[in-house]
Amino acid sequence: MAYVAVSGGKEAIEESIKLLDYYKSGSDKDIEIEAIESKLSLLVDRVMSEAGLYSRTYAALALRQCEGAVEEAVFLLRAYRSTLTRNYYTNTVDTGGIRVVRRISAAFKDIAGGQMLGATYDYTHRLIDFSADRGSGKDTGMDHHLLSKQTPSIITPCPRVSDELKKEGLIDEYERDEKDPYDITTKLLEYPAQRSARLQTLSRADTGFISDIAYSALSGFVQ
């Protein structure tokens, strides 16, 4: 649905902002930024990812400002990011050599490096916990268990499944593109878009939308 012309001008806008502030001031209690960072960490991660800026504190601040509206928080963080100078660029990460905490393949059972369930809601009871205070979660003994674990000196390689399939000739392999990636945060997106620009756009898109695309693609091969 598109917007139509709205009349009212400056006075209507000012009154709208006053009404918004009134609705947000429904309680004398305020949510601490640290609480949002730790208790709503997945939401904070999503805002940072879609905004293209890594700052847990600023993502939490944006979420508090806009009453938890993800799309609005993303707008706020993107706008702030546009005011910052670009001092550094990250290097390409070799995902086969990183230490993983969760690694799941929905298509293949046996993959090189194995699968790791990690922390997930997939196997929890989908029931609301009406407990007033869930506590810190450290009383389960998991905190002591994690601290007692020694960091492994050797990282178990976790190569990409697609790389293994390429070695077996099951999927096509293309020449490595050594050109600098197209930066959509500093350049206007033009069509036809380069592959790097398309990937950046997808990585900044709504998480639910991307999941829907993935499931739609998979459903075409499920009998």
Buried (B, 14 or more C-beta within 10 A) or exposed (E): EEEEEEEEEEEEEEEEEEEEEEEEEEEEEEBEBEEBBEBBEEBBBBBBBBBBBEBBEBBBBBBBEBEEEBEBBBBBBBEBBEEEEEEEEEEEEEEEEEEBEEBEEEEEEEBBBEBEEEEEEEEEEEEEEEEEEEEEEEEEEEEEEEEEEEEEEEEEEBBBBEEBBBEEEEEEEEEEEEEEBBEBEEEEEEEEBBEBBBBBEEEBEEEEEBEEEEEEEEEEEEE
